[in-house]
Amino acid sequence: MLSTVKSFLLLTASFEGVQNLKEIKWPLLALAILATLCIMGIGIAVAEESIIGMFAAIIGLIAIMGLGFKTKKKMRENGTL
């Protein structure tokens, strides 16, 4: 079992993008967490039968996702991604 884990780790470490995984993009992580909270908010609003809550969570999700794509594009253009 241990040799299987070591083989898997060596295999994944050989991919080119592994070094980029070590650098956490904090703004993108924060936006991903906020988007996840909006998705949870949609579920809670559906359970509570709150149409206003559903629309608010959906609008928030769309805004946060748009901001995330905009931020990612800007980071890619600056070479920080």
C-alpha positions, 0 to 999 in steps of 0.5 A: 500500500505504501509503495502504491502511494509513493508511486502515485506521488512520484507520478503526480510530481512529474507533471509540469504544473505541480510547481504552480499548485504550491502558490496559492492565489488568495484573491481567487480562493476568496472568490471561490469561497464566496461563490460556494457560499452563494450556492449554499445560499440558493439551497437554503433559500429554496428550503425556506421558500424565500424567492427574494433570498433565491434571487439575491443569492443567484445575483450574488453568484453571478456577480462573484463569478464575473468578478472572478473571471475578470480577476483571472483575466487581469492576472493572466495579462500581468503574468501573475497566474 
